[in-house]
Amino acid sequence: MKQSLSNLLCSNYYKFLRPTGTSPTPLIPGQIVVAHTVYPPTDPWVLKVINYNAFDASKSQYEAKRFQPTDRSHMPIAELGLRSDENYYLFKGKERPLIVVRAIGSRWLNPLHDETLYACVPIFSFKPRHNEEFRIKTMGFEYLNLFYLPSDANGCTEEGAARFELLQPIARKSLHSYFKGAPSQPVALSDEAFALWVNHLGRFLLSKDLDKQICEQIDVYRTLVLEALQKQKSP
């Protein structure tokens, strides 16, 4: 049932991009990339500098600990570029694929040069705890924070979803193109999948329909998917 329902709204979720031959390779909205991403912690942890040895950094001492009020201020460490009111923070995370939302040219740190960041949405694979009903509802746009992504030899290798609530900025140097195919080529969302993704993201971020026609198609599709699920449950 899921396969037939999936093809009703979007027959192909992925496409290949032609390599540009430039360096660094420009990234476009909807492109799939790979980077180290983090999860928001319930309690902040810091790497507290106990003793920094400027002559031999390997002899420096650090302590991983939960943040305490006393950690708000410390002696600045010029060699580490650490100001008196800054800390090294510890986050749990992993390297995973993401979808590029857009580039962000920020001049907050330097008024003369852009700090190139990209807003990206991480992709998570479904786990055994995600039953078939949850996956089908995700595919049917039932959850505002999730965008369904099918498994495909020329796209994401595992079925999963992009999690809008974990959208995060990542420096350009930390992003790498996601390659598939033979020969390997950069991968992005297909034009039809990108249109659905942008409008679902717009509803999540702005509670607004960016393209009325596409959003109406999403709503009709959601109703169809939920009705199919209900019929499947009926004896």
C-alpha contacts under 8 A as a table, 3 or more apart, distances in Angstrom:
res1	aa1	res2	aa2	distance
1	M	4	S	5.46
1	M	5	L	6.23
2	K	5	L	5.16
2	K	6	S	5.96
2	K	136	I	6.42
3	Q	6	S	5.11
3	Q	7	N	6.47
4	S	7	N	5.51
4	S	8	L	6.74
5	L	8	L	5.38
5	L	9	L	7.68
5	L	225	V	6.99
6	S	9	L	6.39
6	S	10	C	6.51
6	S	11	S	7.22
6	S	139	M	7.06
7	N	10	C	5.17
7	N	11	S	4.43
7	N	12	N	7.61
8	L	11	S	6.82
9	L	221	Y	7.06
10	C	13	Y	6.65
10	C	192	E	6.47
10	C	193	A	6.40
12	N	190	S	6.67
12	N	192	E	7.75
12	N	193	A	7.36
13	Y	149	L	7.29
13	Y	150	P	7.55
13	Y	155	G	7.89
13	Y	189	L	5.67
13	Y	190	S	5.15
13	Y	192	E	7.32
13	Y	193	A	5.19
14	Y	154	N	7.03
14	Y	155	G	5.73
14	Y	187	V	6.81
14	Y	188	A	5.77
14	Y	189	L	4.46
14	Y	190	S	4.45
14	Y	193	A	7.48
15	K	154	N	7.69
15	K	155	G	7.73
15	K	187	V	5.82
15	K	188	A	5.49
15	K	189	L	5.95
15	K	190	S	4.91
16	F	185	Q	6.12
16	F	186	P	5.79
16	F	187	V	4.70
16	F	188	A	6.29
17	L	185	Q	6.48
17	L	186	P	5.25
17	L	187	V	5.84
17	L	188	A	6.84
18	R	185	Q	6.97
18	R	186	P	7.14
19	P	185	Q	7.04
19	P	186	P	7.06
20	T	25	T	6.76
20	T	26	P	7.96
21	G	25	T	7.26
22	T	25	T	5.43
22	T	26	P	7.72
23	S	26	P	7.73
27	L	31	Q	6.70
27	L	100	V	7.57
27	L	103	A	7.92
28	I	31	Q	5.62
28	I	100	V	6.78
28	I	102	R	6.94
28	I	103	A	7.96
29	P	99	I	7.58
29	P	100	V	5.00
29	P	101	V	4.97
29	P	102	R	5.27
30	G	99	I	5.63
30	G	100	V	5.25
30	G	101	V	6.33
30	G	188	A	5.57
30	G	189	L	5.40
30	G	194	F	6.09
31	Q	99	I	5.66
31	Q	100	V	5.46
31	Q	186	P	7.96
31	Q	187	V	6.22
31	Q	188	A	3.90
31	Q	189	L	6.24
32	I	97	P	6.47
32	I	98	L	5.54
32	I	99	I	4.63
32	I	100	V	6.41
32	I	177	S	6.75
32	I	178	Y	5.70
32	I	186	P	7.74
32	I	187	V	5.77
32	I	188	A	5.07
32	I	189	L	7.25
33	V	97	P	5.44
33	V	98	L	5.29
33	V	99	I	6.29
33	V	100	V	7.17
33	V	175	L	6.33
33	V	176	H	5.46
33	V	177	S	4.53
33	V	178	Y	4.71
34	V	95	E	6.82
34	V	96	R	5.54
34	V	97	P	4.31
34	V	98	L	5.96
34	V	175	L	5.84
34	V	176	H	5.12
34	V	177	S	6.17
34	V	178	Y	5.87
35	A	95	E	5.29
35	A	96	R	5.85
35	A	97	P	6.54
35	A	98	L	7.34
35	A	174	S	6.05
35	A	175	L	5.13
35	A	176	H	6.47
36	H	93	G	6.94
36	H	94	K	5.40
36	H	95	E	4.02
36	H	96	R	6.35
36	H	174	S	7.53
37	T	93	G	5.45
37	T	94	K	5.67
37	T	95	E	6.02
37	T	96	R	6.87
37	T	122	P	7.44
38	V	91	F	6.02
38	V	92	K	5.69
38	V	93	G	4.03
38	V	94	K	6.67
39	Y	91	F	6.70
39	Y	92	K	5.85
39	Y	93	G	5.72
39	Y	166	L	7.43
40	P	91	F	7.34
40	P	92	K	7.99
41	P	44	P	5.95
41	P	91	F	6.77
41	P	92	K	7.59
43	D	66	R	7.05
43	D	67	F	7.72
44	P	66	R	6.07
44	P	67	F	5.70
44	P	89	Y	7.24
44	P	90	L	7.47
45	W	64	A	6.96
45	W	65	K	5.53
45	W	66	R	4.31
45	W	67	F	5.28
45	W	89	Y	5.84
45	W	90	L	5.33
45	W	91	F	7.45
46	V	64	A	5.86
46	V	65	K	5.63
46	V	66	R	6.19
46	V	67	F	5.84
46	V	87	N	6.47
46	V	88	Y	5.53
46	V	89	Y	4.29
46	V	90	L	5.44
47	L	62	Y	6.26
47	L	63	E	5.53
47	L	64	A	4.57
47	L	65	K	6.52
47	L	87	N	7.12
47	L	88	Y	5.26
47	L	89	Y	6.01
47	L	90	L	6.59
48	K	62	Y	5.47
48	K	63	E	5.07
48	K	64	A	6.26
48	K	65	K	7.18
48	K	71	D	7.85
48	K	87	N	7.14
48	K	88	Y	7.09
49	V	52	Y	6.57
49	V	60	S	7.94
49	V	61	Q	6.30
49	V	62	Y	4.61
49	V	63	E	6.59
50	I	60	S	7.66
50	I	61	Q	5.22
50	I	62	Y	5.14
50	I	63	E	6.73
51	N	60	S	5.46
51	N	61	Q	4.98
51	N	62	Y	6.96
52	Y	57	A	6.84
52	Y	59	K	7.66
52	Y	60	S	4.53
52	Y	61	Q	6.36
53	N	56	D	5.44
53	N	57	A	5.22
53	N	58	S	7.72
53	N	59	K	6.09
53	N	60	S	4.96
54	A	57	A	5.86
54	A	79	E	7.09
56	D	59	K	5.73
56	D	60	S	7.34
57	A	60	S	5.27
64	A	90	L	7.90
67	F	71	D	6.36
68	Q	71	D	5.41
68	Q	72	R	7.57
69	P	72	R	5.73
70	T	73	S	6.72
71	D	74	H	6.89
71	D	87	N	7.91
72	R	85	D	5.76
72	R	86	E	7.37
72	R	87	N	7.98
73	S	84	S	5.45
73	S	85	D	4.90
73	S	86	E	7.46
74	H	84	S	5.03
74	H	85	D	6.76
75	M	83	R	7.72
75	M	84	S	5.31
76	P	82	L	5.75
76	P	83	R	4.69
76	P	84	S	4.30
76	P	85	D	7.93
77	I	80	L	5.60
77	I	81	G	6.18
77	I	82	L	5.14
77	I	83	R	6.54
77	I	84	S	7.64
78	A	81	G	4.87
78	A	82	L	6.21
78	A	83	R	7.51
79	E	82	L	7.72
82	L	86	E	6.00
82	L	87	N	7.04
83	R	86	E	5.22
83	R	87	N	7.99
96	R	122	P	7.09
96	R	123	I	6.95
96	R	124	F	7.80
97	P	122	P	6.17
97	P	123	I	5.60
97	P	178	Y	7.26
98	L	120	C	5.98
98	L	121	V	5.27
98	L	122	P	4.12
98	L	123	I	5.24
98	L	162	A	7.60
99	I	120	C	5.44
99	I	121	V	5.14
99	I	122	P	6.41
99	I	123	I	7.29
99	I	162	A	7.65
99	I	188	A	7.95
100	V	103	A	7.98
100	V	118	Y	6.86
100	V	119	A	6.25
100	V	120	C	4.52
100	V	121	V	6.57
101	V	118	Y	7.24
101	V	119	A	5.36
101	V	120	C	5.32
101	V	121	V	7.06
102	R	118	Y	5.74
102	R	119	A	5.57
102	R	120	C	7.39
103	A	116	T	7.08
103	A	117	L	5.94
103	A	118	Y	4.40
103	A	119	A	6.42
104	I	115	E	7.93
104	I	116	T	6.02
104	I	117	L	5.04
104	I	118	Y	5.55
104	I	119	A	7.08
105	G	114	D	5.16
105	G	115	E	5.75
105	G	116	T	5.09
105	G	117	L	6.47
106	S	109	L	7.73
106	S	114	D	5.25
106	S	115	E	5.03
106	S	116	T	6.57
106	S	117	L	7.43
107	R	110	N	5.17
107	R	111	P	5.01
107	R	112	L	7.08
107	R	113	H	6.25
107	R	114	D	5.00
107	R	115	E	6.06
108	W	111	P	6.53
108	W	115	E	7.88
109	L	115	E	7.39
110	N	113	H	5.60
110	N	114	D	7.04
110	N	115	E	7.65
111	P	114	D	7.62
116	T	171	A	6.17
116	T	172	R	5.92
117	L	169	P	6.09
117	L	170	I	5.47
117	L	171	A	4.46
117	L	172	R	5.59
118	Y	169	P	5.41
118	Y	170	I	5.32
118	Y	171	A	6.28
118	Y	172	R	6.49
119	A	167	L	6.72
119	A	168	Q	5.58
119	A	169	P	4.48
119	A	170	I	6.48
120	C	167	L	5.54
120	C	168	Q	5.56
120	C	169	P	6.25
120	C	170	I	7.12
121	V	162	A	6.23
121	V	163	R	6.29
121	V	164	F	5.82
121	V	166	L	6.41
121	V	167	L	4.45
121	V	168	Q	6.60
122	P	162	A	5.68
122	P	163	R	6.01
122	P	164	F	7.63
122	P	166	L	6.68
122	P	167	L	6.69
123	I	160	G	6.95
123	I	161	A	5.61
123	I	162	A	4.25
123	I	163	R	6.29
124	F	160	G	5.49
124	F	161	A	5.51
124	F	162	A	6.23
124	F	163	R	7.17
125	S	158	E	6.02
125	S	159	E	5.81
125	S	160	G	4.01
125	S	161	A	6.49
126	F	129	R	7.93
126	F	130	H	6.07
126	F	135	R	7.93
126	F	158	E	7.73
126	F	159	E	6.18
126	F	160	G	4.80
126	F	161	A	7.39
127	K	130	H	5.52
128	P	131	N	6.78
130	H	134	F	5.98
130	H	135	R	6.67
131	N	134	F	5.43
131	N	135	R	6.46
132	E	135	R	5.09
132	E	136	I	6.14
133	E	136	I	5.15
133	E	137	K	6.11
133	E	229	L	7.54
134	F	137	K	5.14
134	F	138	T	6.13
135	R	138	T	5.04
135	R	139	M	6.23
135	R	148	Y	7.90
136	I	139	M	4.95
136	I	140	G	6.16
136	I	225	V	7.54
137	K	140	G	4.82
137	K	141	F	6.44
137	K	142	E	5.27
137	K	143	Y	7.28
137	K	225	V	7.31
137	K	226	L	7.21
138	T	141	F	5.34
138	T	142	E	5.69
138	T	143	Y	5.94
138	T	146	L	6.38
138	T	147	F	6.65
138	T	148	Y	5.66
138	T	161	A	7.73
139	M	142	E	7.59
139	M	147	F	7.04
139	M	148	Y	4.82
139	M	149	L	7.72
140	G	218	I	7.93
140	G	221	Y	6.58
140	G	222	R	4.73
140	G	225	V	5.73
140	G	226	L	7.48
141	F	144	L	6.69
141	F	146	L	7.33
141	F	147	F	6.89
141	F	148	Y	7.73
141	F	200	H	7.84
141	F	218	I	7.18
141	F	222	R	5.98
142	E	222	R	6.62
143	Y	146	L	5.56
143	Y	147	F	7.99
144	L	147	F	7.99
144	L	200	H	7.09
144	L	201	L	7.99
144	L	203	R	7.35
144	L	204	F	5.73
145	N	163	R	5.81
145	N	164	F	5.00
145	N	165	E	6.00
145	N	201	L	7.73
145	N	204	F	6.25
146	L	161	A	5.88
146	L	162	A	5.64
146	L	163	R	5.03
146	L	164	F	6.22
147	F	161	A	5.17
147	F	162	A	5.08
147	F	163	R	6.85
147	F	164	F	7.85
147	F	197	W	6.72
147	F	200	H	7.48
148	Y	160	G	6.16
148	Y	161	A	4.46
148	Y	162	A	6.67
149	L	156	C	7.31
149	L	159	E	5.94
149	L	160	G	5.29
149	L	161	A	5.21
149	L	162	A	7.26
150	P	156	C	7.01
150	P	158	E	7.03
150	P	159	E	4.56
150	P	160	G	6.45
151	S	155	G	6.88
151	S	156	C	5.28
151	S	157	T	4.96
151	S	158	E	4.56
151	S	159	E	4.34
151	S	160	G	7.54
152	D	155	G	4.95
152	D	156	C	5.63
152	D	157	T	5.46
152	D	158	E	7.34
153	A	156	C	7.07
153	A	157	T	5.86
153	A	180	K	7.46
153	A	181	G	7.47
154	N	157	T	7.72
154	N	180	K	5.41
154	N	181	G	5.63
154	N	187	V	7.70
155	G	180	K	6.60
155	G	187	V	6.61
155	G	188	A	7.96
156	C	159	E	6.99
163	R	166	L	5.81
163	R	167	L	7.29
164	F	167	L	5.41
164	F	201	L	6.96
164	F	204	F	7.48
170	I	174	S	6.74
170	I	175	L	7.23
171	A	174	S	5.46
171	A	175	L	6.92
172	R	175	L	5.36
173	K	176	H	7.93
177	S	186	P	5.91
177	S	187	V	7.68
178	Y	185	Q	7.94
178	Y	186	P	5.50
178	Y	187	V	5.95
179	F	184	S	5.47
179	F	185	Q	4.99
179	F	186	P	4.54
179	F	187	V	5.92
180	K	183	P	7.84
180	K	184	S	4.88
180	K	185	Q	5.56
180	K	186	P	6.64
180	K	187	V	6.67
181	G	184	S	4.60
181	G	185	Q	6.17
182	A	185	Q	7.57
189	L	192	E	7.99
189	L	193	A	5.78
189	L	194	F	5.44
190	S	193	A	5.16
190	S	194	F	5.90
191	D	194	F	5.10
191	D	195	A	6.29
192	E	195	A	5.27
192	E	196	L	6.56
193	A	196	L	5.17
193	A	197	W	6.04
194	F	197	W	4.89
194	F	198	V	6.01
195	A	198	V	5.33
195	A	199	N	6.34
195	A	214	I	7.63
196	L	199	N	5.35
196	L	200	H	6.10
196	L	214	I	6.99
196	L	215	C	7.91
196	L	218	I	7.62
197	W	200	H	5.20
197	W	201	L	6.00
198	V	201	L	5.06
198	V	202	G	6.01
199	N	202	G	4.87
199	N	203	R	6.32
199	N	209	D	6.55
199	N	210	L	5.77
199	N	211	D	6.72
199	N	214	I	7.35
199	N	215	C	6.63
200	H	203	R	5.20
200	H	204	F	6.38
200	H	215	C	7.79
201	L	204	F	4.97
201	L	205	L	6.10
202	G	205	L	5.26
202	G	206	L	5.49
202	G	207	S	6.70
202	G	208	K	6.07
202	G	209	D	6.58
202	G	210	L	6.33
203	R	206	L	5.43
203	R	207	S	4.26
203	R	208	K	4.89
203	R	209	D	5.99
203	R	210	L	7.82
204	F	207	S	5.77
205	L	208	K	8.00
209	D	212	K	5.78
209	D	215	C	6.30
210	L	215	C	7.77
211	D	214	I	5.52
211	D	215	C	6.16
212	K	215	C	5.16
212	K	216	E	6.09
213	Q	216	E	5.15
213	Q	217	Q	6.38
214	I	217	Q	5.03
214	I	218	I	6.31
215	C	218	I	4.93
215	C	219	D	6.23
216	E	219	D	5.03
216	E	220	V	6.19
217	Q	220	V	5.16
217	Q	221	Y	6.05
218	I	221	Y	5.06
218	I	222	R	6.07
219	D	222	R	5.06
219	D	223	T	6.34
220	V	223	T	5.26
220	V	224	L	6.32
221	Y	224	L	5.03
221	Y	225	V	6.19
222	R	225	V	5.18
222	R	226	L	6.19
223	T	226	L	5.24
223	T	227	E	6.09
224	L	227	E	5.18
224	L	228	A	6.19
225	V	228	A	5.10
225	V	229	L	6.24
226	L	229	L	5.04
226	L	230	Q	6.19
227	E	230	Q	5.04
227	E	231	K	6.22
228	A	231	K	5.15
228	A	232	Q	6.24
229	L	232	Q	5.08
229	L	233	K	6.40
230	Q	233	K	5.14
230	Q	234	S	6.31
231	K	234	S	5.11
232	Q	235	P	7.93
